[in-house]
């Protein structure tokens, strides 16, 4: 099939029917663990309509067949980009960063972490980069008062679109209103000329964050290697079975004494796990 990158603008697509919605829903769940409830049909209809226009495909049925027959997997990535939710902000749910600074990092210093072994932090659903850059600012501020402490931040997401934005590290001024003024001055460069109204994360901070695409449903390559995991406002899109699988993998990936942070609207209380709760949505591996 030859695809038109511009896509015909005058095509009127039929609505996504229940049968095809279920097929797309099953495919998304199989590949990402994201569970699309029936009430998401209209949202999926709108988002897939954009992808049909981009490819020049004229029906949802043809598009589904194209996705599952695309051996490169590229169109599946585009599909996932269009159905995944990527809302985020700097210092979102700030209590987690306060715990990181006041409790977690001081405990690591007492244990000698950061000197014999670099501290490894993971933003597992990094979206457009606000979360891992916030982590980096908080850790950098702590390290400035505890010289010699080494760390590295991994930032992953399933969406290539938001990862590209995260790697650039460029944000509109209104996106950084929650960043404390001292951090804003220290870690961001203000745009001028054509870039007026934007800021860019300075290179010295960007170098501390390593972005990569990763599907949380895949096998984790880490075993007891990570010290801090942020997985916030992600599990609300998963069913209970997938949540259980993910929490077990997080536990296995964390070092003893490592921490897991989840979103304020989430809970693992109904799951089987070996974490000790240290705050409402913060857990430690004993």
Secondary structure, 3 states (H helix, E strand, C coil): CCCCCCCCCCCCCCCCCHHHHHHHHHHHHHHHCECCCHHHHHHHHHHHHHHHHHHCCCCHHHHHHHHHHCCCCHHHHHHHHHHCCCCCCCCCCCHHHHHHHHHHHHHHHHHCCCCCCCEEEEECCCCCCHHHHHHHHHHHHHHHHCCCCCEEEEEEECCHHHHHHHHHCEEEHHHHCCCCHHHHHHHEEECCHHHCCEEEECHHHHCCEEEEECCCCCCCCCCCCEEEEEECCCHHHECHHHHHHHHHHHHHHEEEEEEEEECCCCCCCCCCCCEEEEECCEEEEC
